[in-house]
Amino acid sequence: EEDFKAIGAEVIVATADGSYGVKGFVTNALETVEAPTFYYACGPEPMLKALYNASDLDAQLSFEERMGCGFGACMGCSCKTIYGNKRICKEGPVLRKGEIIW
């Protein structure tokens, strides 16, 4: 969080119980930004999918995936994209929102 703030990024944190940052889910935090143009998010796939569906904004999403081999041979961490399957361990973990197919 501090590293992003240090480079001038607006950082909004959400916790379900409100113990830190915006109370609610990350989709609630996105609604607090005035005139957003882009966002970055990292976390579990259900959260990333909720963000994907909640906004038409462009984004970069960093996936958390279990990796069977960690070097691209098993295809266990694949994500379907408009370019074909991408391996999170090799071509990720960050993908552009517009390339992901849910």
SEDOFI-920432 format. One record per atom (N, C-alpha, C, O): residue number from 1; atom name; z, y, x. Coordinates in nm, 3 decimals, m for minus. Example, Ala and Ser with C-alpha at 12.3 -4.5 7.8 and 13.67 -1.06 7.14 Angstrom:
BEGIN
<atom k="1" a="N" z="0.780" y="m0.569" x="1.319"/>
<atom k="1" a="CA" z="0.780" y="m0.450" x="1.230"/>
<atom k="1" a="C" z="0.780" y="m0.330" x="1.320"/>
<atom k="1" a="O" z="0.846" y="m0.332" x="1.424"/>
<atom k="2" a="N" z="0.708" y="m0.225" x="1.285"/>
<atom k="2" a="CA" z="0.714" y="m0.106" x="1.367"/>
<atom k="2" a="C" z="0.787" y="0.003" x="1.290"/>
<atom k="2" a="O" z="0.804" y="0.114" x="1.341"/>
This chain:
BEGIN
<atom k="1" a="N" z="0.000" y="m0.119" x="0.082"/>
<atom k="1" a="CA" z="0.000" y="0.000" x="0.000"/>
<atom k="1" a="C" z="0.000" y="0.126" x="0.086"/>
<atom k="1" a="O" z="m0.079" y="0.217" x="0.064"/>
<atom k="2" a="N" z="0.087" y="0.129" x="0.184"/>
<atom k="2" a="CA" z="0.096" y="0.248" x="0.270"/>
<atom k="2" a="C" z="m0.031" y="0.266" x="0.353"/>
<atom k="2" a="O" z="m0.072" y="0.380" x="0.377"/>
<atom k="3" a="N" z="m0.093" y="0.157" x="0.397"/>
<atom k="3" a="CA" z="m0.217" y="0.167" x="0.474"/>
<atom k="3" a="C" z="m0.328" y="0.229" x="0.391"/>
<atom k="3" a="O" z="m0.405" y="0.312" x="0.442"/>
<atom k="4" a="N" z="m0.338" y="0.191" x="0.264"/>
<atom k="4" a="CA" z="m0.440" y="0.250" x="0.177"/>
<atom k="4" a="C" z="m0.412" y="0.398" x="0.152"/>
<atom k="4" a="O" z="m0.503" y="0.480" x="0.153"/>
<atom k="5" a="N" z="m0.285" y="0.432" x="0.129"/>
<atom k="5" a="CA" z="m0.249" y="0.572" x="0.109"/>
<atom k="5" a="C" z="m0.280" y="0.655" x="0.234"/>
<atom k="5" a="O" z="m0.322" y="0.770" x="0.223"/>
<atom k="6" a="N" z="m0.259" y="0.595" x="0.351"/>
<atom k="6" a="CA" z="m0.282" y="0.667" x="0.476"/>
<atom k="6" a="C" z="m0.428" y="0.707" x="0.495"/>
<atom k="6" a="O" z="m0.457" y="0.804" x="0.565"/>
<atom k="7" a="N" z="m0.520" y="0.633" x="0.433"/>
<atom k="7" a="CA" z="m0.662" y="0.669" x="0.446"/>
<atom k="7" a="C" z="m0.712" y="0.750" x="0.326"/>
<atom k="7" a="O" z="m0.832" y="0.774" x="0.311"/>
<atom k="8" a="N" z="m0.617" y="0.793" x="0.241"/>
<atom k="8" a="CA" z="m0.652" y="0.881" x="0.131"/>
<atom k="8" a="C" z="m0.686" y="0.813" x="0.000"/>
<atom k="8" a="O" z="m0.732" y="0.880" x="m0.093"/>
<atom k="9" a="N" z="m0.666" y="0.683" x="m0.009"/>
<atom k="9" a="CA" z="m0.696" y="0.612" x="m0.133"/>
<atom k="9" a="C" z="m0.585" y="0.633" x="m0.235"/>
<atom k="9" a="O" z="m0.467" y="0.640" x="m0.200"/>
<atom k="10" a="N" z="m0.623" y="0.644" x="m0.361"/>
<atom k="10" a="CA" z="m0.524" y="0.648" x="m0.467"/>
<atom k="10" a="C" z="m0.480" y="0.505" x="m0.492"/>
<atom k="10" a="O" z="m0.562" y="0.418" x="m0.521"/>
<atom k="11" a="N" z="m0.352" y="0.480" x="m0.480"/>
<atom k="11" a="CA" z="m0.298" y="0.345" x="m0.495"/>
<atom k="11" a="C" z="m0.210" y="0.340" x="m0.619"/>
<atom k="11" a="O" z="m0.120" y="0.421" x="m0.636"/>
<atom k="12" a="N" z="m0.239" y="0.244" x="m0.705"/>
<atom k="12" a="CA" z="m0.158" y="0.223" x="m0.824"/>
<atom k="12" a="C" z="m0.112" y="0.078" x="m0.824"/>
<atom k="12" a="O" z="m0.194" y="m0.014" x="m0.814"/>
<atom k="13" a="N" z="0.017" y="0.058" x="m0.835"/>
<atom k="13" a="CA" z="0.076" y="m0.075" x="m0.836"/>
<atom k="13" a="C" z="0.124" y="m0.104" x="m0.977"/>
<atom k="13" a="O" z="0.177" y="m0.015" x="m1.044"/>
<atom k="14" a="N" z="0.108" y="m0.227" x="m1.023"/>
<atom k="14" a="CA" z="0.157" y="m0.268" x="m1.154"/>
<atom k="14" a="C" z="0.245" y="m0.391" x="m1.140"/>
<atom k="14" a="O" z="0.214" y="m0.484" x="m1.066"/>
<atom k="15" a="N" z="0.355" y="m0.390" x="m1.213"/>
<atom k="15" a="CA" z="0.440" y="m0.508" x="m1.224"/>
<atom k="15" a="C" z="0.466" y="m0.532" x="m1.373"/>
<atom k="15" a="O" z="0.483" y="m0.438" x="m1.449"/>
<atom k="16" a="N" z="0.468" y="m0.657" x="m1.412"/>
<atom k="16" a="CA" z="0.482" y="m0.691" x="m1.553"/>
<atom k="16" a="C" z="0.611" y="m0.634" x="m1.612"/>
<atom k="16" a="O" z="0.612" y="m0.591" x="m1.727"/>
<atom k="17" a="N" z="0.720" y="m0.633" x="m1.534"/>
<atom k="17" a="CA" z="0.848" y="m0.585" x="m1.587"/>
<atom k="17" a="C" z="0.874" y="m0.438" x="m1.558"/>
<atom k="17" a="O" z="0.976" y="m0.383" x="m1.602"/>
<atom k="18" a="N" z="0.784" y="m0.373" x="m1.486"/>
<atom k="18" a="CA" z="0.801" y="m0.231" x="m1.457"/>
<atom k="18" a="C" z="0.901" y="m0.202" x="m1.346"/>
<atom k="18" a="O" z="0.940" y="m0.087" x="m1.326"/>
<atom k="19" a="N" z="0.942" y="m0.305" x="m1.273"/>
<atom k="19" a="CA" z="1.038" y="m0.284" x="m1.165"/>
<atom k="19" a="C" z="0.980" y="m0.203" x="m1.049"/>
<atom k="19" a="O" z="1.053" y="m0.148" x="m0.968"/>
<atom k="20" a="N" z="0.847" y="m0.197" x="m1.044"/>
<atom k="20" a="CA" z="0.782" y="m0.115" x="m0.942"/>
<atom k="20" a="C" z="0.645" y="m0.075" x="m0.996"/>
<atom k="20" a="O" z="0.570" y="m0.160" x="m1.043"/>
<atom k="21" a="N" z="0.613" y="0.050" x="m0.989"/>
<atom k="21" a="CA" z="0.484" y="0.097" x="m1.035"/>
<atom k="21" a="C" z="0.472" y="0.099" x="m1.186"/>
<atom k="21" a="O" z="0.571" y="0.114" x="m1.258"/>
<atom k="22" a="N" z="0.349" y="0.084" x="m1.234"/>
<atom k="22" a="CA" z="0.318" y="0.086" x="m1.377"/>
<atom k="22" a="C" z="0.371" y="m0.041" x="m1.443"/>
<atom k="22" a="O" z="0.353" y="m0.151" x="m1.390"/>
<atom k="23" a="N" z="0.436" y="m0.025" x="m1.558"/>
<atom k="23" a="CA" z="0.484" y="m0.142" x="m1.631"/>
<atom k="23" a="C" z="0.366" y="m0.204" x="m1.706"/>
<atom k="23" a="O" z="0.299" y="m0.136" x="m1.784"/>
<atom k="24" a="N" z="0.342" y="m0.330" x="m1.683"/>
<atom k="24" a="CA" z="0.234" y="m0.401" x="m1.750"/>
<atom k="24" a="C" z="0.146" y="m0.472" x="m1.649"/>
<atom k="24" a="O" z="0.185" y="m0.499" x="m1.536"/>
<atom k="25" a="N" z="0.028" y="m0.501" x="m1.695"/>
<atom k="25" a="CA" z="m0.065" y="m0.574" x="m1.610"/>
<atom k="25" a="C" z="m0.157" y="m0.477" x="m1.536"/>
<atom k="25" a="O" z="m0.159" y="m0.357" x="m1.564"/>
<atom k="26" a="N" z="m0.232" y="m0.529" x="m1.443"/>
<atom k="26" a="CA" z="m0.320" y="m0.445" x="m1.363"/>
<atom k="26" a="C" z="m0.424" y="m0.373" x="m1.449"/>
<atom k="26" a="O" z="m0.469" y="m0.264" x="m1.414"/>
<atom k="27" a="N" z="m0.461" y="m0.433" x="m1.560"/>
<atom k="27" a="CA" z="m0.554" y="m0.366" x="m1.652"/>
<atom k="27" a="C" z="m0.490" y="m0.241" x="m1.712"/>
<atom k="27" a="O" z="m0.560" y="m0.143" x="m1.739"/>
<atom k="28" a="N" z="m0.359" y="m0.242" x="m1.733"/>
<atom k="28" a="CA" z="m0.289" y="m0.123" x="m1.779"/>
<atom k="28" a="C" z="m0.289" y="m0.015" x="m1.671"/>
<atom k="28" a="O" z="m0.303" y="0.104" x="m1.701"/>
<atom k="29" a="N" z="m0.274" y="m0.055" x="m1.546"/>
<atom k="29" a="CA" z="m0.275" y="0.040" x="m1.435"/>
<atom k="29" a="C" z="m0.411" y="0.107" x="m1.423"/>
<atom k="29" a="O" z="m0.419" y="0.227" x="m1.395"/>
<atom k="30" a="N" z="m0.517" y="0.032" x="m1.443"/>
<atom k="30" a="CA" z="m0.652" y="0.088" x="m1.434"/>
<atom k="30" a="C" z="m0.672" y="0.198" x="m1.538"/>
<atom k="30" a="O" z="m0.744" y="0.296" x="m1.513"/>
<atom k="31" a="N" z="m0.610" y="0.183" x="m1.654"/>
<atom k="31" a="CA" z="m0.621" y="0.283" x="m1.760"/>
<atom k="31" a="C" z="m0.552" y="0.414" x="m1.726"/>
<atom k="31" a="O" z="m0.580" y="0.516" x="m1.789"/>
<atom k="32" a="N" z="m0.463" y="0.414" x="m1.627"/>
<atom k="32" a="CA" z="m0.391" y="0.537" x="m1.591"/>
<atom k="32" a="C" z="m0.470" y="0.627" x="m1.497"/>
<atom k="32" a="O" z="m0.430" y="0.742" x="m1.474"/>
<atom k="33" a="N" z="m0.579" y="0.579" x="m1.443"/>
<atom k="33" a="CA" z="m0.659" y="0.656" x="m1.348"/>
<atom k="33" a="C" z="m0.754" y="0.748" x="m1.425"/>
<atom k="33" a="O" z="m0.826" y="0.704" x="m1.514"/>
<atom k="34" a="N" z="m0.753" y="0.876" x="m1.387"/>
<atom k="34" a="CA" z="m0.842" y="0.971" x="m1.452"/>
<atom k="34" a="C" z="m0.978" y="0.969" x="m1.384"/>
<atom k="34" a="O" z="m0.988" y="0.995" x="m1.264"/>
<atom k="35" a="N" z="m1.081" y="0.938" x="m1.459"/>
<atom k="35" a="CA" z="m1.221" y="0.936" x="m1.413"/>
<atom k="35" a="C" z="m1.242" y="0.849" x="m1.289"/>
<atom k="35" a="O" z="m1.294" y="0.896" x="m1.188"/>
<atom k="36" a="N" z="m1.201" y="0.722" x="m1.295"/>
<atom k="36" a="CA" z="m1.224" y="0.635" x="m1.179"/>
<atom k="36" a="C" z="m1.374" y="0.609" x="m1.159"/>
<atom k="36" a="O" z="m1.451" y="0.614" x="m1.255"/>
<atom k="37" a="N" z="m1.413" y="0.583" x="m1.036"/>
<atom k="37" a="CA" z="m1.552" y="0.552" x="m1.007"/>
<atom k="37" a="C" z="m1.569" y="0.415" x="m0.942"/>
<atom k="37" a="O" z="m1.680" y="0.361" x="m0.941"/>
<atom k="38" a="N" z="m1.462" y="0.360" x="m0.887"/>
<atom k="38" a="CA" z="m1.469" y="0.234" x="m0.813"/>
<atom k="38" a="C" z="m1.327" y="0.184" x="m0.800"/>
<atom k="38" a="O" z="m1.233" y="0.263" x="m0.798"/>
<atom k="39" a="N" z="m1.310" y="0.052" x="m0.790"/>
<atom k="39" a="CA" z="m1.177" y="0.000" x="m0.760"/>
<atom k="39" a="C" z="m1.187" y="m0.123" x="m0.671"/>
<atom k="39" a="O" z="m1.290" y="m0.190" x="m0.663"/>
<atom k="40" a="N" z="m1.076" y="m0.150" x="m0.605"/>
<atom k="40" a="CA" z="m1.059" y="m0.269" x="m0.521"/>
<atom k="40" a="C" z="m0.942" y="m0.347" x="m0.580"/>
<atom k="40" a="O" z="m0.843" y="m0.288" x="m0.622"/>
<atom k="41" a="N" z="m0.953" y="m0.478" x="m0.583"/>
<atom k="41" a="CA" z="m0.843" y="m0.559" x="m0.634"/>
<atom k="41" a="C" z="m0.838" y="m0.691" x="m0.560"/>
<atom k="41" a="O" z="m0.940" y="m0.747" x="m0.520"/>
<atom k="42" a="N" z="m0.715" y="m0.740" x="m0.542"/>
<atom k="42" a="CA" z="m0.696" y="m0.872" x="m0.484"/>
<atom k="42" a="C" z="m0.592" y="m0.943" x="m0.567"/>
<atom k="42" a="O" z="m0.500" y="m0.882" x="m0.621"/>
<atom k="43" a="N" z="m0.608" y="m1.073" x="m0.577"/>
<atom k="43" a="CA" z="m0.512" y="m1.149" x="m0.654"/>
<atom k="43" a="C" z="m0.572" y="m1.276" x="m0.710"/>
<atom k="43" a="O" z="m0.682" y="m1.316" x="m0.672"/>
<atom k="44" a="N" z="m0.499" y="m1.339" x="m0.800"/>
<atom k="44" a="CA" z="m0.547" y="m1.466" x="m0.858"/>
<atom k="44" a="C" z="m0.667" y="m1.444" x="m0.949"/>
<atom k="44" a="O" z="m0.686" y="m1.336" x="m1.005"/>
<atom k="45" a="N" z="m0.747" y="m1.546" x="m0.962"/>
<atom k="45" a="CA" z="m0.872" y="m1.537" x="m1.038"/>
<atom k="45" a="C" z="m0.854" y="m1.488" x="m1.182"/>
<atom k="45" a="O" z="m0.935" y="m1.407" x="m1.227"/>
<atom k="46" a="N" z="m0.753" y="m1.534" x="m1.258"/>
<atom k="46" a="CA" z="m0.739" y="m1.482" x="m1.395"/>
<atom k="46" a="C" z="m0.720" y="m1.330" x="m1.399"/>
<atom k="46" a="O" z="m0.771" y="m1.263" x="m1.489"/>
<atom k="47" a="N" z="m0.647" y="m1.275" x="m1.303"/>
<atom k="47" a="CA" z="m0.628" y="m1.131" x="m1.297"/>
<atom k="47" a="C" z="m0.759" y="m1.060" x="m1.265"/>
<atom k="47" a="O" z="m0.792" y="m0.959" x="m1.327"/>
<atom k="48" a="N" z="m0.833" y="m1.113" x="m1.168"/>
<atom k="48" a="CA" z="m0.961" y="m1.052" x="m1.131"/>
<atom k="48" a="C" z="m1.059" y="m1.058" x="m1.247"/>
<atom k="48" a="O" z="m1.135" y="m0.963" x="m1.270"/>
<atom k="49" a="N" z="m1.059" y="m1.167" x="m1.320"/>
<atom k="49" a="CA" z="m1.148" y="m1.179" x="m1.436"/>
<atom k="49" a="C" z="m1.109" y="m1.079" x="m1.545"/>
<atom k="49" a="O" z="m1.196" y="m1.022" x="m1.610"/>
<atom k="50" a="N" z="m0.980" y="m1.059" x="m1.566"/>
<atom k="50" a="CA" z="m0.934" y="m0.961" x="m1.665"/>
<atom k="50" a="C" z="m0.980" y="m0.821" x="m1.627"/>
<atom k="50" a="O" z="m1.023" y="m0.745" x="m1.714"/>
<atom k="51" a="N" z="m0.971" y="m0.786" x="m1.500"/>
<atom k="51" a="CA" z="m1.020" y="m0.656" x="m1.454"/>
<atom k="51" a="C" z="m1.170" y="m0.645" x="m1.473"/>
<atom k="51" a="O" z="m1.221" y="m0.543" x="m1.520"/>
<atom k="52" a="N" z="m1.240" y="m0.749" x="m1.437"/>
<atom k="52" a="CA" z="m1.386" y="m0.754" x="m1.453"/>
<atom k="52" a="C" z="m1.425" y="m0.723" x="m1.597"/>
<atom k="52" a="O" z="m1.517" y="m0.644" x="m1.622"/>
<atom k="53" a="N" z="m1.355" y="m0.784" x="m1.690"/>
<atom k="53" a="CA" z="m1.386" y="m0.767" x="m1.832"/>
<atom k="53" a="C" z="m1.336" y="m0.634" x="m1.888"/>
<atom k="53" a="O" z="m1.388" y="m0.587" x="m1.989"/>
<atom k="54" a="N" z="m1.236" y="m0.573" x="m1.826"/>
<atom k="54" a="CA" z="m1.174" y="m0.452" x="m1.878"/>
<atom k="54" a="C" z="m1.249" y="m0.325" x="m1.844"/>
<atom k="54" a="O" z="m1.225" y="m0.221" x="m1.904"/>
<atom k="55" a="N" z="m1.341" y="m0.332" x="m1.748"/>
<atom k="55" a="CA" z="m1.403" y="m0.209" x="m1.701"/>
<atom k="55" a="C" z="m1.548" y="m0.232" x="m1.660"/>
<atom k="55" a="O" z="m1.584" y="m0.339" x="m1.612"/>
<atom k="56" a="N" z="m1.629" y="m0.129" x="m1.681"/>
<atom k="56" a="CA" z="m1.767" y="m0.133" x="m1.634"/>
<atom k="56" a="C" z="m1.782" y="m0.077" x="m1.494"/>
<atom k="56" a="O" z="m1.892" y="m0.073" x="m1.440"/>
<atom k="57" a="N" z="m1.672" y="m0.035" x="m1.434"/>
<atom k="57" a="CA" z="m1.677" y="0.022" x="m1.299"/>
<atom k="57" a="C" z="m1.720" y="m0.081" x="m1.196"/>
<atom k="57" a="O" z="m1.697" y="m0.201" x="m1.213"/>
<atom k="58" a="N" z="m1.784" y="m0.033" x="m1.091"/>
<atom k="58" a="CA" z="m1.816" y="m0.119" x="m0.978"/>
<atom k="58" a="C" z="m1.686" y="m0.146" x="m0.902"/>
<atom k="58" a="O" z="m1.592" y="m0.066" x="m0.908"/>
<atom k="59" a="N" z="m1.680" y="m0.257" x="m0.832"/>
<atom k="59" a="CA" z="m1.556" y="m0.294" x="m0.764"/>
<atom k="59" a="C" z="m1.584" y="m0.394" x="m0.653"/>
<atom k="59" a="O" z="m1.692" y="m0.453" x="m0.646"/>
<atom k="60" a="N" z="m1.484" y="m0.411" x="m0.568"/>
<atom k="60" a="CA" z="m1.480" y="m0.520" x="m0.473"/>
<atom k="60" a="C" z="m1.357" y="m0.602" x="m0.507"/>
<atom k="60" a="O" z="m1.247" y="m0.549" x="m0.519"/>
<atom k="61" a="N" z="m1.377" y="m0.732" x="m0.524"/>
<atom k="61" a="CA" z="m1.269" y="m0.822" x="m0.562"/>
<atom k="61" a="C" z="m1.243" y="m0.921" x="m0.450"/>
<atom k="61" a="O" z="m1.334" y="m0.986" x="m0.400"/>
<atom k="62" a="N" z="m1.117" y="m0.932" x="m0.412"/>
<atom k="62" a="CA" z="m1.078" y="m1.024" x="m0.306"/>
<atom k="62" a="C" z="m1.011" y="m1.145" x="m0.370"/>
<atom k="62" a="O" z="m0.906" y="m1.133" x="m0.433"/>
<atom k="63" a="N" z="m1.073" y="m1.261" x="m0.353"/>
<atom k="63" a="CA" z="m1.029" y="m1.383" x="m0.419"/>
<atom k="63" a="C" z="m0.922" y="m1.456" x="m0.339"/>
<atom k="63" a="O" z="m0.925" y="m1.460" x="m0.216"/>
<atom k="64" a="N" z="m0.828" y="m1.514" x="m0.413"/>
<atom k="64" a="CA" z="m0.731" y="m1.607" x="m0.356"/>
<atom k="64" a="C" z="m0.775" y="m1.745" x="m0.401"/>
<atom k="64" a="O" z="m0.770" y="m1.776" x="m0.520"/>
<atom k="65" a="N" z="m0.816" y="m1.827" x="m0.310"/>
<atom k="65" a="CA" z="m0.865" y="m1.961" x="m0.345"/>
<atom k="65" a="C" z="m0.800" y="m2.066" x="m0.257"/>
<atom k="65" a="O" z="m0.771" y="m2.042" x="m0.140"/>
<atom k="66" a="N" z="m0.777" y="m2.181" x="m0.316"/>
<atom k="66" a="CA" z="m0.738" y="m2.298" x="m0.235"/>
<atom k="66" a="C" z="m0.861" y="m2.343" x="m0.158"/>
<atom k="66" a="O" z="m0.970" y="m2.351" x="m0.213"/>
<atom k="67" a="N" z="m0.841" y="m2.371" x="m0.032"/>
<atom k="67" a="CA" z="m0.955" y="m2.411" x="0.052"/>
<atom k="67" a="C" z="m0.930" y="m2.550" x="0.107"/>
<atom k="67" a="O" z="m0.830" y="m2.576" x="0.175"/>
<atom k="68" a="N" z="m1.023" y="m2.639" x="0.075"/>
<atom k="68" a="CA" z="m1.010" y="m2.777" x="0.123"/>
<atom k="68" a="C" z="m1.026" y="m2.788" x="0.273"/>
<atom k="68" a="O" z="m0.944" y="m2.852" x="0.340"/>
<atom k="69" a="N" z="m1.130" y="m2.727" x="0.326"/>
<atom k="69" a="CA" z="m1.157" y="m2.743" x="0.469"/>
<atom k="69" a="C" z="m1.142" y="m2.611" x="0.546"/>
<atom k="69" a="O" z="m1.106" y="m2.613" x="0.664"/>
<atom k="70" a="N" z="m1.168" y="m2.500" x="0.481"/>
<atom k="70" a="CA" z="m1.152" y="m2.370" x="0.546"/>
<atom k="70" a="C" z="m1.268" y="m2.325" x="0.631"/>
<atom k="70" a="O" z="m1.262" y="m2.216" x="0.689"/>
<atom k="71" a="N" z="m1.374" y="m2.405" x="0.643"/>
<atom k="71" a="CA" z="m1.489" y="m2.362" x="0.723"/>
<atom k="71" a="C" z="m1.623" y="m2.384" x="0.655"/>
<atom k="71" a="O" z="m1.726" y="m2.385" x="0.721"/>
<atom k="72" a="N" z="m1.623" y="m2.403" x="0.524"/>
<atom k="72" a="CA" z="m1.746" y="m2.403" x="0.445"/>
<atom k="72" a="C" z="m1.814" y="m2.535" x="0.420"/>
<atom k="72" a="O" z="m1.919" y="m2.538" x="0.356"/>
<atom k="73" a="N" z="m1.758" y="m2.644" x="0.466"/>
<atom k="73" a="CA" z="m1.826" y="m2.772" x="0.450"/>
<atom k="73" a="C" z="m1.804" y="m2.835" x="0.312"/>
<atom k="73" a="O" z="m1.895" y="m2.900" x="0.259"/>
<atom k="74" a="N" z="m1.688" y="m2.817" x="0.255"/>
<atom k="74" a="CA" z="m1.655" y="m2.892" x="0.132"/>
<atom k="74" a="C" z="m1.700" y="m2.822" x="0.004"/>
<atom k="74" a="O" z="m1.710" y="m2.887" x="m0.100"/>
<atom k="75" a="N" z="m1.728" y="m2.694" x="0.008"/>
<atom k="75" a="CA" z="m1.769" y="m2.614" x="m0.108"/>
<atom k="75" a="C" z="m1.659" y="m2.608" x="m0.216"/>
<atom k="75" a="O" z="m1.688" y="m2.574" x="m0.330"/>
<atom k="76" a="N" z="m1.536" y="m2.641" x="m0.182"/>
<atom k="76" a="CA" z="m1.426" y="m2.641" x="m0.278"/>
<atom k="76" a="C" z="m1.383" y="m2.504" x="m0.324"/>
<atom k="76" a="O" z="m1.320" y="m2.491" x="m0.429"/>
<atom k="77" a="N" z="m1.414" y="m2.402" x="m0.248"/>
<atom k="77" a="CA" z="m1.372" y="m2.267" x="m0.283"/>
<atom k="77" a="C" z="m1.490" y="m2.182" x="m0.330"/>
<atom k="77" a="O" z="m1.487" y="m2.059" x="m0.316"/>
<atom k="78" a="N" z="m1.591" y="m2.244" x="m0.384"/>
<atom k="78" a="CA" z="m1.713" y="m2.173" x="m0.424"/>
<atom k="78" a="C" z="m1.693" y="m2.084" x="m0.545"/>
<atom k="78" a="O" z="m1.615" y="m2.115" x="m0.636"/>
<atom k="79" a="N" z="m1.765" y="m1.973" x="m0.544"/>
<atom k="79" a="CA" z="m1.770" y="m1.881" x="m0.657"/>
<atom k="79" a="C" z="m1.917" y="m1.864" x="m0.695"/>
<atom k="79" a="O" z="m2.002" y="m1.843" x="m0.609"/>
<atom k="80" a="N" z="m1.945" y="m1.875" x="m0.824"/>
<atom k="80" a="CA" z="m2.083" y="m1.861" x="m0.871"/>
<atom k="80" a="C" z="m2.122" y="m1.714" x="m0.870"/>
<atom k="80" a="O" z="m2.052" y="m1.629" x="m0.925"/>
<atom k="81" a="N" z="m2.235" y="m1.684" x="m0.806"/>
<atom k="81" a="CA" z="m2.284" y="m1.546" x="m0.800"/>
<atom k="81" a="C" z="m2.431" y="m1.542" x="m0.837"/>
<atom k="81" a="O" z="m2.496" y="m1.646" x="m0.854"/>
<atom k="82" a="N" z="m2.485" y="m1.421" x="m0.851"/>
<atom k="82" a="CA" z="m2.627" y="m1.406" x="m0.882"/>
<atom k="82" a="C" z="m2.714" y="m1.453" x="m0.767"/>
<atom k="82" a="O" z="m2.834" y="m1.470" x="m0.784"/>
<atom k="83" a="N" z="m2.655" y="m1.472" x="m0.651"/>
<atom k="83" a="CA" z="m2.726" y="m1.520" x="m0.532"/>
<atom k="83" a="C" z="m2.706" y="m1.669" x="m0.509"/>
<atom k="83" a="O" z="m2.746" y="m1.722" x="m0.405"/>
<atom k="84" a="N" z="m2.643" y="m1.738" x="m0.603"/>
<atom k="84" a="CA" z="m2.606" y="m1.877" x="m0.585"/>
<atom k="84" a="C" z="m2.457" y="m1.886" x="m0.555"/>
<atom k="84" a="O" z="m2.387" y="m1.785" x="m0.557"/>
<atom k="85" a="N" z="m2.410" y="m2.005" x="m0.526"/>
<atom k="85" a="CA" z="m2.268" y="m2.022" x="m0.496"/>
<atom k="85" a="C" z="m2.235" y="m1.962" x="m0.360"/>
<atom k="85" a="O" z="m2.307" y="m1.982" x="m0.262"/>
<atom k="86" a="N" z="m2.124" y="m1.888" x="m0.355"/>
<atom k="86" a="CA" z="m2.073" y="m1.834" x="m0.229"/>
<atom k="86" a="C" z="m1.938" y="m1.898" x="m0.202"/>
<atom k="86" a="O" z="m1.856" y="m1.914" x="m0.292"/>
<atom k="87" a="N" z="m1.918" y="m1.934" x="m0.077"/>
<atom k="87" a="CA" z="m1.792" y="m1.995" x="m0.037"/>
<atom k="87" a="C" z="m1.694" y="m1.883" x="m0.002"/>
<atom k="87" a="O" z="m1.724" y="m1.797" x="0.081"/>
<atom k="88" a="N" z="m1.579" y="m1.885" x="m0.065"/>
<atom k="88" a="CA" z="m1.478" y="m1.783" x="m0.041"/>
<atom k="88" a="C" z="m1.433" y="m1.785" x="0.105"/>
<atom k="88" a="O" z="m1.403" y="m1.680" x="0.162"/>
<atom k="89" a="N" z="m1.429" y="m1.903" x="0.166"/>
<atom k="89" a="CA" z="m1.384" y="m1.913" x="0.304"/>
<atom k="89" a="C" z="m1.487" y="m1.862" x="0.405"/>
<atom k="89" a="O" z="m1.451" y="m1.825" x="0.516"/>
<atom k="90" a="N" z="m1.614" y="m1.859" x="0.367"/>
<atom k="90" a="CA" z="m1.720" y="m1.817" x="0.461"/>
<atom k="90" a="C" z="m1.784" y="m1.684" x="0.422"/>
<atom k="90" a="O" z="m1.793" y="m1.593" x="0.505"/>
<atom k="91" a="N" z="m1.828" y="m1.671" x="0.297"/>
<atom k="91" a="CA" z="m1.896" y="m1.550" x="0.253"/>
<atom k="91" a="C" z="m1.799" y="m1.452" x="0.186"/>
<atom k="91" a="O" z="m1.840" y="m1.344" x="0.144"/>
<atom k="92" a="N" z="m1.675" y="m1.488" x="0.176"/>
<atom k="92" a="CA" z="m1.573" y="m1.405" x="0.112"/>
<atom k="92" a="C" z="m1.463" y="m1.375" x="0.210"/>
<atom k="92" a="O" z="m1.487" y="m1.382" x="0.331"/>
<atom k="93" a="N" z="m1.347" y="m1.344" x="0.167"/>
<atom k="93" a="CA" z="m1.300" y="m1.357" x="0.030"/>
<atom k="93" a="C" z="m1.337" y="m1.240" x="m0.061"/>
<atom k="93" a="O" z="m1.314" y="m1.246" x="m0.182"/>
<atom k="94" a="N" z="m1.395" y="m1.132" x="m0.005"/>
<atom k="94" a="CA" z="m1.428" y="m1.015" x="m0.086"/>
<atom k="94" a="C" z="m1.573" y="m1.024" x="m0.134"/>
<atom k="94" a="O" z="m1.666" y="m1.043" x="m0.055"/>
<atom k="95" a="N" z="m1.591" y="m1.009" x="m0.266"/>
<atom k="95" a="CA" z="m1.723" y="m1.008" x="m0.327"/>
<atom k="95" a="C" z="m1.737" y="m0.884" x="m0.412"/>
<atom k="95" a="O" z="m1.638" y="m0.833" x="m0.466"/>
<atom k="96" a="N" z="m1.859" y="m0.835" x="m0.426"/>
<atom k="96" a="CA" z="m1.886" y="m0.722" x="m0.515"/>
<atom k="96" a="C" z="m1.881" y="m0.772" x="m0.659"/>
<atom k="96" a="O" z="m1.926" y="m0.882" x="m0.690"/>
<atom k="97" a="N" z="m1.826" y="m0.690" x="m0.745"/>
<atom k="97" a="CA" z="m1.811" y="m0.726" x="m0.885"/>
<atom k="97" a="C" z="m1.945" y="m0.762" x="m0.948"/>
<atom k="97" a="O" z="m1.955" y="m0.859" x="m1.023"/>
<atom k="98" a="N" z="m2.049" y="m0.684" x="m0.917"/>
<atom k="98" a="CA" z="m2.179" y="m0.703" x="m0.978"/>
<atom k="98" a="C" z="m2.249" y="m0.833" x="m0.942"/>
<atom k="98" a="O" z="m2.346" y="m0.871" x="m1.008"/>
<atom k="99" a="N" z="m2.201" y="m0.902" x="m0.839"/>
<atom k="99" a="CA" z="m2.267" y="m1.028" x="m0.801"/>
<atom k="99" a="C" z="m2.200" y="m1.150" x="m0.861"/>
<atom k="99" a="O" z="m2.257" y="m1.259" x="m0.856"/>
<atom k="100" a="N" z="m2.082" y="m1.134" x="m0.917"/>
<atom k="100" a="CA" z="m2.006" y="m1.248" x="m0.967"/>
<atom k="100" a="C" z="m2.052" y="m1.288" x="m1.106"/>
<atom k="100" a="O" z="m2.078" y="m1.203" x="m1.192"/>
<atom k="101" a="N" z="m2.063" y="m1.419" x="m1.128"/>
<atom k="101" a="CA" z="m2.093" y="m1.474" x="m1.260"/>
<atom k="101" a="C" z="m1.971" y="m1.554" x="m1.304"/>
<atom k="101" a="O" z="m1.934" y="m1.653" x="m1.239"/>
<atom k="102" a="N" z="m1.909" y="m1.513" x="m1.412"/>
<atom k="102" a="CA" z="m1.791" y="m1.584" x="m1.461"/>
<atom k="102" a="C" z="m1.829" y="m1.695" x="m1.554"/>
<atom k="102" a="O" z="m1.742" y="m1.766" x="m1.605"/>
